[in-house]
Amino acid sequence: MKNYLIIAMILVSGWTIAQDKMICKTGNITFEASVPSFEEVKATNTNVTVVLNPKTAEIASLALVKGFRFKVALMEEHFNENYMESDRYPKALFKGKIENFNVDSLNETPKNFTINGKLELHGKTVAVKTIAQMSQSGSGITLVSDFSVNASDFDISIPAVVKKKVSNKINIHVDALLK
């Protein structure tokens, strides 16, 4: 009986600790590297994991590179094989901290927070600072953020043949509902 009590206490304490983190497994990341007057270079990944620890304000996100979908299949193939080398670098990972974050200050009105962190992509890690709009509703915390990075910062080379058709500046949009 004593063993059952100890096991139950461990399970309950583990469950309580797990509740400290909020998670989203269906976050969206859209990136665009389009250039005016040329074909749209845009893709979306709808299976992004985002984890937030409201007590420490630490946030992390993981996206599988092969999860990005383009309108044109050939563009997706070139993205994975030639640009991102997704077999060699399968993940995009962000780890950061939200400045002055207090979960109790959130309500239905979006509030801006600065996030400082590091984005690891294509074998390189780059510091990123962005503003995220966050709000709380009955279904969880919504996080929306837009920021830009340069492909060249991650040693992603754009071949001369398409240099005028693909921007070095990559605009990124993140949308997640953390529960």
C-alpha positions as CSV (number, residue, x, y, z in Angstrom):
1,M,0.0,0.0,0.0
2,K,2.8,2.3,0.9
3,N,4.4,1.8,-2.6
4,Y,1.1,2.7,-4.3
5,L,1.0,5.9,-2.3
6,I,4.5,6.8,-3.3
7,I,3.8,6.1,-7.0
8,A,0.6,8.1,-6.9
9,M,2.5,11.1,-5.3
10,I,5.2,10.9,-8.0
11,L,2.6,10.8,-10.8
12,V,0.7,13.7,-9.3
13,S,3.8,15.8,-8.8
14,G,5.0,15.1,-12.3
15,W,1.6,16.1,-13.7
16,T,1.7,19.3,-11.7
17,I,5.2,20.1,-13.0
18,A,4.1,19.4,-16.6
19,Q,1.2,21.8,-16.1
20,D,3.8,24.6,-15.7
21,K,4.4,24.6,-19.5
22,M,1.9,25.6,-22.2
23,I,2.2,23.9,-25.5
24,C,1.0,24.1,-29.1
25,K,1.6,21.3,-31.6
26,T,-0.3,22.9,-34.4
27,G,1.4,26.3,-34.7
28,N,1.8,28.0,-38.1
29,I,4.9,29.5,-39.6
30,T,4.7,31.1,-42.9
31,F,7.8,32.5,-44.7
32,E,8.0,34.6,-47.8
33,A,11.0,35.5,-49.9
34,S,9.1,36.9,-52.9
35,V,10.4,39.6,-55.1
36,P,7.9,42.0,-56.9
37,S,7.0,41.0,-60.5
38,F,8.1,37.4,-60.1
39,E,6.4,34.2,-58.9
40,E,5.5,34.1,-55.2
41,V,8.1,32.3,-53.0
42,K,6.0,31.5,-50.0
43,A,5.5,28.4,-47.8
44,T,3.6,27.4,-44.7
45,N,4.2,24.8,-42.0
46,T,1.1,24.0,-39.9
47,N,2.7,21.4,-37.6
48,V,5.0,23.6,-35.5
49,T,5.5,22.9,-31.8
50,V,5.7,25.9,-29.5
51,V,6.3,25.6,-25.8
52,L,6.0,28.4,-23.2
53,N,7.0,28.3,-19.6
54,P,4.8,31.2,-18.1
55,K,6.8,31.2,-14.9
56,T,10.2,31.8,-16.5
57,A,9.0,33.5,-19.7
58,E,11.1,31.0,-21.7
59,I,9.8,30.1,-25.1
60,A,10.9,27.5,-27.7
61,S,9.7,26.5,-31.1
62,L,10.5,23.6,-33.3
63,A,9.6,23.2,-37.0
64,L,10.6,20.4,-39.3
65,V,12.0,21.9,-42.5
66,K,10.3,19.3,-44.7
67,G,6.9,20.4,-43.2
68,F,6.9,23.6,-45.3
69,R,4.4,23.4,-48.1
70,F,4.5,25.5,-51.3
71,K,1.9,26.1,-54.0
72,V,4.3,24.7,-56.6
73,A,5.7,21.2,-55.9
74,L,9.0,21.9,-57.8
75,M,9.6,24.9,-55.6
76,E,9.2,22.7,-52.5
77,E,11.7,20.2,-53.9
78,H,14.3,22.9,-54.7
79,F,13.7,24.4,-51.2
80,N,14.4,21.1,-49.5
81,E,17.2,19.8,-51.7
82,N,19.1,22.9,-52.9
83,Y,18.5,25.7,-50.3
84,M,17.7,24.1,-46.9
85,E,19.4,20.8,-47.4
86,S,16.7,19.4,-45.1
87,D,18.1,15.9,-45.0
88,R,21.2,17.3,-43.5
89,Y,19.5,20.1,-41.4
90,P,16.0,18.7,-40.7
91,K,14.9,21.2,-38.0
92,A,14.5,24.9,-37.4
93,L,14.7,25.6,-33.7
94,F,14.1,28.9,-31.8
95,K,14.8,29.4,-28.1
96,G,14.2,32.6,-26.3
97,K,12.8,34.6,-23.5
98,I,9.9,37.1,-23.4
99,E,10.9,40.4,-21.7
100,N,8.7,41.6,-18.8
101,F,6.3,38.8,-19.3
102,N,3.5,38.2,-16.8
103,V,0.8,35.7,-17.7
104,D,-1.5,37.4,-15.2
105,S,-1.4,40.7,-17.3
106,L,-2.8,39.0,-20.3
107,N,-6.5,39.4,-21.4
108,E,-8.4,39.3,-24.6
109,T,-6.8,42.5,-25.8
110,P,-3.5,41.7,-27.6
111,K,-0.4,43.1,-25.8
112,N,3.1,43.5,-27.3
113,F,6.1,41.7,-25.8
114,T,9.7,41.7,-26.9
115,I,11.2,38.3,-27.5
116,N,15.0,37.8,-27.5
117,G,16.3,34.5,-28.6
118,K,18.4,32.4,-31.0
119,L,17.2,30.8,-34.2
120,E,19.0,27.7,-35.3
121,L,18.6,26.9,-39.0
122,H,20.8,25.3,-41.6
123,G,23.5,24.6,-39.1
124,K,23.9,28.2,-38.0
125,T,22.6,30.1,-35.0
126,V,21.5,33.7,-35.2
127,A,20.3,36.1,-32.6
128,V,16.7,37.3,-33.2
129,K,14.7,40.0,-31.5
130,T,11.1,40.4,-32.3
131,I,7.8,41.8,-31.0
132,A,5.0,39.3,-30.4
133,Q,1.4,40.1,-29.8
134,M,0.0,37.9,-27.0
135,S,-3.6,37.6,-25.6
136,Q,-5.5,35.2,-23.5
137,S,-8.9,33.7,-24.1
138,G,-10.8,30.8,-22.8
139,S,-9.0,28.5,-25.1
140,G,-5.4,29.6,-24.2
141,I,-2.7,32.1,-25.0
142,T,-2.5,33.4,-28.6
143,L,0.9,34.4,-29.9
144,V,1.4,36.2,-33.2
145,S,4.8,37.5,-34.4
146,D,6.3,38.9,-37.6
147,F,10.1,39.3,-38.1
148,S,12.7,39.0,-40.8
149,V,16.0,37.2,-41.2
150,N,18.5,37.1,-44.0
151,A,19.1,33.8,-45.8
152,S,22.8,34.7,-46.1
153,D,23.1,34.8,-42.3
154,F,22.4,31.1,-42.3
155,D,24.8,30.4,-45.2
156,I,21.8,29.7,-47.5
157,S,23.0,30.7,-50.9
158,I,20.7,31.8,-53.6
159,P,22.0,30.7,-57.1
160,A,22.8,33.5,-59.5
161,V,20.2,32.1,-61.9
162,V,17.4,33.0,-59.5
163,K,19.0,35.8,-57.5
164,K,16.6,38.4,-58.9
165,K,13.6,36.1,-58.3
166,V,14.2,35.2,-54.6
167,S,14.8,37.7,-51.9
168,N,17.7,37.3,-49.4
169,K,15.3,38.9,-46.8
170,I,12.9,36.3,-45.5
171,N,9.7,37.5,-43.8
172,I,8.4,35.2,-41.2
173,H,5.0,35.0,-39.6
174,V,4.3,32.9,-36.5
175,D,0.9,32.1,-35.1
176,A,0.3,29.7,-32.2
177,L,-2.4,28.9,-29.6
178,L,-0.8,27.7,-26.4
179,K,-2.8,25.6,-24.0
